[in-house]
Amino acid sequence: MHNYKIEKLPKRSKTKVEAVLAAIGGPLAIFSFILIYFVFKPGYLQVISPDSLSNYAKNIFDLVGSSEFTRMNIAMLAIFVAGIILWMTEAIPNYLTSLIIIISLVLTGVLSEKDAYAQLGHKVMWLNIMSFVLASMLVKTGLAKRFALWFIIHFGRHILLARVLRQPIYHQFL
């Protein structure tokens, strides 16, 4: 059991390419956001027909007007590109990139604070958060390793039993 400690796993260092990407990722994301939001004006976002929009988007279009709707779409494109660059280069941790995206959607006026933060209170979100808390507790106490080893010891040699239990007829008994 002591041979399965996480501390014994080798730590992988970043390659030169990964280190360079991480170093230029932040400035590249900021530059791309500024370029798209302030300089680049894509034609397909400049002229938007209300007839081609969904009902939800059409309501927003009618509420804010054509020029503001175009600005919101350009802001969404700029935030999307900057987020993709940050995620791909891993310049900052992924959770921080996600928070920056949410905050920038609010700061640029694409979403209201209520709409942007409403998903954090959703029932499914709390289920995800609690599953991560439970998983970290299982890992910290070592219970996850014990369960895994117990399953391997008891069912590792009985592949036929595992195949039989996967049959649809046996799912009603599990």
C-alpha positions, 0 to 999 in steps of 0.5 A: 500500500505504501508503494502507491504514494502520490509523492513518489510520482515524478514531476514533469517539468515544462518543455522550452516550447511550453515555457515560452508559450506560458510566458507570451500567453498573457500579453498575447491574450491582452493584445488580441483582446485589444486588437479585436475589440478596438481595431478589428471590426468584422463585417459579419458582426457589423450588419446583423439582420434581426430576422436571423436571430433567435427569439432571445437574441432578437429581444436583446437586439430590440432592447439595446439597438443595432450598434450596441448589439454589434458592440456586444458581439465584438466584445464576446468575440474578443473575450472568446479569443483571449480566453482560448489563448489563455487556456491553450498557452496555460499562462495562468491556471484554468480556473483563473482564466474562467473567472477572468472571462466571467468578470470581463463579460460583466465589465464589457456589458455583455452580461449583467452581473445577475445573469453572469453570476446566476449560474454559480447558484444553480443546483448542478453547479453546487453538485459539481462543487460538492463532488470536488470536495468529496473527491478531495476528501477521499484523496486526502484521507487515502480512502480513494486508494483503498477503494481502488485497491480493494476493487482491483484485489477483489475483481481484478482476476474475475473479468468474466464477472465484470462483463456479466455485471455490465449486461443490461439485464443485471442493472436492475439488481445493482 
